[in-house]
């Protein structure tokens, strides 16, 4: 069984910074993509940032230039540095991974964390 555990959410004033962490544990063979999605109240879940195992990032247009994603493949971990936060960044942020388990012979699985709340005040 694979788990994603997030940390780092909280309350911050507009213009401030937060760093989210995500660590994957369990019988992991390899992680293809790892990153974050978010869901604000009354809105659909959206991509924030995802990083491939080869180091290629994909950011939502709304966070480009403000957020930076990084990962350590050896530690099955990823981080999201969020700077210049805005009230519209307020949401529940969920870690996401596309990975293979065990011996790596099966198909890729999508795994989600429990979510961490980020609240940006004016």
N, C-alpha and C positions, 0 to 999 in steps of 0.2 A: 504494500500500500504506500502511495506517495502522498506527501503533504507539503503544502506551501504555507509558510508562516510569515506574516507581515508584521512590521513594526514601524513606528516613526510618525504616525498620524498625530493630529492634535489641533489646537486652536492657535492661530497666528494672525497678526495684523496685516492688512494690505501692505505690500511692498516687502514683506518678510520672506523668510526661507524655511524650508523643511526638507528633510531627507527621509525617504521611505526605503526600507530594507525588506528583502524577501529571500528566504532561505528554503530550498527544497530538500526534503529528506525522504528516505525510503530506498527501495530497490530501483535505483535510477541507472539506466545504461547510458543515455545521452539526452541532452536538452537541445532541441533545434532552436526554438524561439522562446524568449522569456521577457516579460515586461509587465505593464500595467494598463488596465482599463479603469474607467470611472463611471459612476452613475450619480447624477444629481437628482434631487427630489422632483418627481414628475417628468423626468426625461429618460430617454433610452441610454443604455450603456454605450460608451464610446471609447475608442482607442485613445490612449494617452501617448504611450511610447513602447516600442518593442524592439529588442535587439536580437539579431540572429547569432548563432554560434560563431559565425565568421566575422562578427563585429559590425554588421551593417544595421544602422538604426532606422527606425521609421517613427516619425513624430506626427502628432496631430498639428495642423496648421496653427491652432490656437495656443500651442505651448512652445513652438519653435523659437529658439533664442532665449528662452527662459528656463526650460527644463533640460536636464542632461541625464541620459540613462547609461549605466555601466553594468558590467557583470564579470564575475570570476567563474569561469567554466569549471575549474578544479574544485571550487567550493560549492558549486550549484547555487550560487547566490547572485542577486542583482540589486541595484540601488537606483533610486530616482532622486536626483538633486533638483529641488524645485525652488527657483529664485523669482523675485519680483512677483510674488503671488497676488492674485486678484480675487475679489469676492466671487467672481464667476468660476473660480477654480474649486469652490466648495463642493464636495462630493464624497461618496464612498469609493475609495480606491482599492481595487482588487488586483492582486498579483496573478499572472497567467503564465503557464508554461506549456509548450508543445514538446512532448518527450516520449522516449521509449523506456520501458522498464525491463528488469530481469536481464536476460542474455541479449536483448535487443533484436530478437527475431520477429516480434509482433509488430502491429501497426502503431502509428503515433497516437498518443492520447493527449487530450486537453485536460489540464488540471488547473483548478482555481483555488485561490486562498479565500479566507473568510472575510476579508475586507478590513480596511482601516479608514476611519473618518478623518477627513481634512476639512477644517472650517476656517475660512478667511474672513475676518471682520473688517469693516470699514473704519 
